[in-house]
Amino acid sequence: MSLPRRHRSGFEVLGALQGAPLERPEEEAPLFAASPGFAREAGGPITRAFLAALPGAAQEAAIIDSSLVWLTPGLAHEVELAPGRTGGPHRAPPLYRHEPFPGHTTGLRGEINRMQGATHYLAVVGAPCTPEVAVGEIALDDAEAPEPFWHPEEPRGRDARIRKWIAEGALTSAALPLGAVVRLGWGSFWCPRRAAKAGFQLILRASVGAPRPVVNGVRNVSFI
């Protein structure tokens, strides 16, 4: 499938998480490439509430990833979806990205980044510095090759361009609601936000239409 020159970035709120102790994200087990069954068994009550809030077939078809970090003021929750590693808080400026595996252009992860039919569901619990999403139409120049924009080897230039569009009013930015499930299609750009105060934050992601091997891994909690 060819890469688009025009594409809408945004999100849809599906509803609030129900029936789980959202004030205690630190009691969840963060997961990597988990099947829905394993996620229900190993993740915890918030993970089970997240799965229950997914639409219909997604409850059994999704691959589940989650990341749990302790944030201190000034840190942002970067989600690194790789086995044996955990999403962690970073002091480097956070970047806008749309890819499940930012920075990967080859191999299985690069292939997943290109799956335009994929849908990703996200929920954030705990610290209120939820990611912000660039909302509006991405419009590339007519003479511009789309590949370097959608799958750059160096993402900082793309991030600067998106921030310029926001500053100029071509796009807006909106923070994801805390404790709710949102739907993000392929090509929707989101960026972690820095924490204003200390606290745990849990980010859960369910991916449909982006198949990859099930690992059923349990990740570490990240502290800095």
C-alpha positions as CSV (number, residue, x, y, z in Angstrom):
1,M,0.0,0.0,0.0
2,S,1.4,3.4,-1.0
3,L,2.1,6.0,1.7
4,P,-0.3,8.9,1.7
5,R,0.4,12.6,1.1
6,R,-2.7,13.6,3.0
7,H,-3.8,11.8,6.2
8,R,-5.7,12.7,9.3
9,S,-4.0,12.4,12.7
10,G,-6.3,12.1,15.7
11,F,-8.0,9.9,18.2
12,E,-11.4,8.7,19.3
13,V,-12.5,8.3,23.0
14,L,-14.3,5.0,23.5
15,G,-15.1,5.4,27.2
16,A,-13.8,5.3,30.7
17,L,-12.2,2.2,32.3
18,Q,-14.7,0.7,34.7
19,G,-14.5,-1.6,37.7
20,A,-10.8,-1.4,38.5
21,P,-8.7,0.4,41.2
22,L,-7.3,3.1,38.8
23,E,-5.5,4.8,41.8
24,R,-3.1,1.8,42.1
25,P,-1.4,1.3,38.8
26,E,1.7,0.1,40.6
27,E,0.0,-3.2,41.4
28,E,-0.2,-4.1,37.7
29,A,2.3,-6.4,35.9
30,P,3.5,-4.7,32.7
31,L,3.4,-7.0,29.7
32,F,5.1,-7.5,26.3
33,A,3.4,-9.0,23.3
34,A,0.7,-10.7,25.4
35,S,-2.3,-12.7,24.2
36,P,-5.6,-11.5,25.7
37,G,-5.8,-14.7,27.8
38,F,-2.4,-14.2,29.3
39,A,-3.0,-10.5,29.8
40,R,-6.1,-11.2,31.8
41,E,-4.3,-13.8,33.9
42,A,-1.1,-12.0,34.6
43,G,-1.8,-8.3,34.1
44,G,-4.1,-7.3,37.0
45,P,-7.5,-5.7,37.4
46,I,-6.7,-2.5,35.3
47,T,-5.5,-4.7,32.5
48,R,-8.7,-6.8,32.6
49,A,-10.8,-3.6,32.6
50,F,-8.9,-2.4,29.6
51,L,-9.5,-5.6,27.7
52,A,-13.2,-5.5,28.7
53,A,-13.5,-1.9,27.3
54,L,-12.2,-2.9,23.8
55,P,-14.8,-3.3,21.1
56,G,-16.1,-6.7,20.2
57,A,-13.6,-8.9,18.4
58,A,-10.7,-6.8,19.5
59,Q,-11.0,-8.3,23.0
60,E,-9.7,-11.6,21.7
61,A,-7.7,-10.5,18.6
62,A,-5.4,-7.9,20.1
63,I,-1.8,-8.1,21.1
64,I,-1.3,-6.4,24.5
65,D,1.7,-4.3,25.6
66,S,1.9,-2.2,28.7
67,S,4.6,-0.1,30.4
68,L,4.7,0.9,34.1
69,V,7.1,3.6,35.3
70,W,7.8,5.8,38.3
71,L,7.9,9.4,37.0
72,T,9.6,12.3,38.8
73,P,9.1,15.9,37.8
74,G,10.5,16.7,34.4
75,L,10.5,13.1,33.1
76,A,8.3,11.7,30.3
77,H,7.1,8.2,29.9
78,E,8.7,6.7,26.8
79,V,7.3,3.3,25.8
80,E,9.9,1.0,24.4
81,L,8.2,-2.1,23.0
82,A,11.0,-4.6,23.0
83,P,11.5,-7.9,24.8
84,G,13.7,-7.7,27.8
85,R,13.4,-4.0,28.1
86,T,10.9,-1.7,29.7
87,G,9.4,1.6,28.8
88,G,11.2,4.1,30.9
89,P,11.2,7.8,31.9
90,H,13.5,9.9,29.8
91,R,15.0,13.4,30.2
92,A,15.6,13.8,26.4
93,P,12.9,15.9,24.7
94,P,10.0,13.6,23.8
95,L,9.2,13.3,20.1
96,Y,6.0,12.9,18.2
97,R,5.7,9.5,16.6
98,H,2.9,7.3,15.1
99,E,4.8,4.0,14.9
100,P,4.4,1.2,17.4
101,F,8.2,0.7,17.1
102,P,9.7,4.2,16.6
103,G,12.9,4.3,14.8
104,H,12.6,0.8,13.2
105,T,12.4,0.8,9.4
106,T,13.4,-2.8,8.6
107,G,12.7,-6.3,9.9
108,L,9.4,-7.3,11.6
109,R,9.1,-4.1,13.6
110,G,9.6,-2.0,10.5
111,E,7.0,-4.0,8.7
112,I,4.5,-3.5,11.6
113,N,5.1,0.2,11.4
114,R,3.9,0.2,7.8
115,M,0.7,-1.7,8.4
116,Q,-1.8,1.0,7.5
117,G,-4.8,-1.2,8.4
118,A,-3.7,-1.5,12.0
119,T,-5.7,0.0,14.9
120,H,-4.2,0.7,18.3
121,Y,-6.1,1.2,21.5
122,L,-4.5,3.1,24.3
123,A,-5.3,3.8,28.0
124,V,-3.2,5.8,30.5
125,V,-3.6,5.4,34.3
126,G,-1.9,7.1,37.2
127,A,0.2,10.3,36.7
128,P,-1.9,12.8,34.8
129,C,0.7,13.7,32.2
130,T,-1.0,11.8,29.5
131,P,0.4,11.9,25.9
132,E,-0.7,14.6,23.6
133,V,-1.9,13.8,20.1
134,A,-1.5,16.0,17.0
135,V,-5.0,16.5,15.6
136,G,-5.8,17.5,12.0
137,E,-4.8,16.8,8.5
138,I,-1.2,16.0,7.7
139,A,-0.6,17.5,4.2
140,L,2.8,16.9,2.5
141,D,4.0,19.0,-0.4
142,D,3.0,17.7,-3.8
143,A,6.6,17.2,-4.9
144,E,7.6,15.6,-1.6
145,A,8.4,11.8,-1.3
146,P,6.2,10.5,1.6
147,E,8.6,7.7,2.7
148,P,11.1,10.0,4.5
149,F,8.3,11.6,6.4
150,W,6.3,8.5,7.5
151,H,9.4,6.4,8.2
152,P,12.4,8.6,8.9
153,E,15.8,7.3,9.9
154,E,16.1,10.5,12.0
155,P,12.8,11.4,13.6
156,R,13.8,14.7,15.1
157,G,13.2,16.6,11.9
158,R,9.7,15.2,11.5
159,D,9.0,16.1,15.2
160,A,10.1,19.7,14.5
161,R,7.8,19.9,11.4
162,I,4.8,18.7,13.4
163,R,5.4,21.2,16.1
164,K,5.7,23.9,13.5
165,W,2.3,22.9,12.1
166,I,0.8,23.1,15.6
167,A,2.4,26.5,16.2
168,E,1.0,27.8,12.9
169,G,-2.5,26.4,13.6
170,A,-2.4,23.8,10.8
171,L,-2.8,21.2,13.5
172,T,-3.9,21.3,17.1
173,S,-2.7,19.2,20.0
174,A,-4.9,17.5,22.6
175,A,-4.0,15.5,25.7
176,L,-5.5,12.0,25.9
177,P,-8.0,11.7,28.8
178,L,-6.8,9.9,31.9
179,G,-8.4,6.5,32.7
180,A,-10.1,6.2,29.3
181,V,-9.7,3.9,26.3
182,V,-8.9,5.7,23.0
183,R,-8.6,4.5,19.5
184,L,-5.7,5.6,17.3
185,G,-5.4,4.6,13.7
186,W,-2.2,4.3,11.7
187,G,-0.6,7.6,11.2
188,S,-1.9,9.3,14.3
189,F,1.0,11.2,15.9
190,W,1.3,11.2,19.7
191,C,4.0,12.5,22.1
192,P,4.7,11.8,25.8
193,R,4.4,14.7,28.2
194,R,6.7,15.5,31.1
195,A,5.4,14.9,34.6
196,A,4.7,17.9,36.9
197,K,4.9,15.8,40.0
198,A,6.0,12.3,41.0
199,G,3.9,9.2,40.6
200,F,3.4,5.9,38.8
201,Q,2.0,5.8,35.3
202,L,0.7,2.8,33.4
203,I,0.2,2.9,29.6
204,L,-1.7,0.0,28.1
205,R,-1.8,-0.6,24.3
206,A,-3.8,-3.2,22.4
207,S,-2.9,-3.6,18.7
208,V,-5.3,-5.2,16.1
209,G,-4.3,-5.8,12.5
210,A,-0.6,-5.7,13.2
211,P,0.3,-9.4,13.8
212,R,3.5,-10.4,15.4
213,P,4.6,-13.4,17.5
214,V,3.0,-13.7,20.9
215,V,5.6,-13.7,23.6
216,N,3.5,-13.5,26.8
217,G,6.3,-11.6,28.5
218,V,6.2,-9.8,31.9
219,R,8.3,-6.7,31.9
220,N,10.1,-4.8,34.7
221,V,8.8,-1.7,36.4
222,S,11.1,1.3,35.5
223,F,12.4,3.6,38.2
224,I,14.8,6.6,37.8
